[in-house]
Amino acid sequence: MRLPKYGIGTYKLEDVTTLRNVINAVLPLGVRLFDTAQWYCNERLISEVLSTELPKHGLTREDVVIVSKVHPRNHGYDNAKSSTLESISHFKYIDMMLVHWPGMHGSEGVDMKTVRAGTWRALEELLKSGKLRGIGVSNYTVDHLEELMEYTTTGPPSVLQSEFHPRCQQAEVRGFCDKHDVQFMGYTPLGRQDLFNKPLVKEVADKYNITPSQVLLKWGLQKGAVTIPRSSSPDRNVENAISWTDGVSLKLEDMELLDQLNDDHRYCWNPNLL
């Protein structure tokens, strides 16, 4: 399956009122993709809120796309399968299940290739059963992806989710995705707001009379990435979603200007250290 181009992240959205307000703010704007994870401890809450709020917008479970991820502590065939079945139980099915991280705590002396292969095999079985509509990976490097290609029986992962913003442009993994028709999904697209203060970002925002966050989201979307900003503010979520719906595109010269910010800086985990 192919994911919608825009959605919202739900990391740290663990309060029912906050989550309800965010969901009700974005559904009228056409947002249908919600990204969660076992690690976020909010799968059940998201399911409960969607079940009450979707009908208010004339929508059903089938109208939204749920992405979740296997917790690193649940690596390995048995743990991955049982924990994913629990995740599925909240949503009836999951549209896209990812392996959250290529490593796990306490992996010293562990054959992680074998462990990762077991995790992937569990997801493949659940994919074939129809309980998952798609499977992919998160934070994998090209080395991890090439390793996966050695043991996969269902072809390349459908999705690779990774940190993506003008300071971390991921040319190597995006090249792999292009070659193997893997949909690239970018998290932390706003650089934890640090990028808002970059003169180049402000310059482009002023030129189009839009906000710095909208500049950064347009940059990611125009690069072809599935883009999932996260905010607990309904108003900020509306501002972000407008970047996807307003029909304004950055000119090539401005995209290239923002490209100059690349310095391979990560605000989150660095899988290259594994």
Summary of the structure (lengths in Angstrom):
residues: 274
radius of gyration: 18.3
end to end distance: 29.6
largest distance: 54.1
contacts: 913
relative contact order: 0.14
helix: 52%
strand: 14%
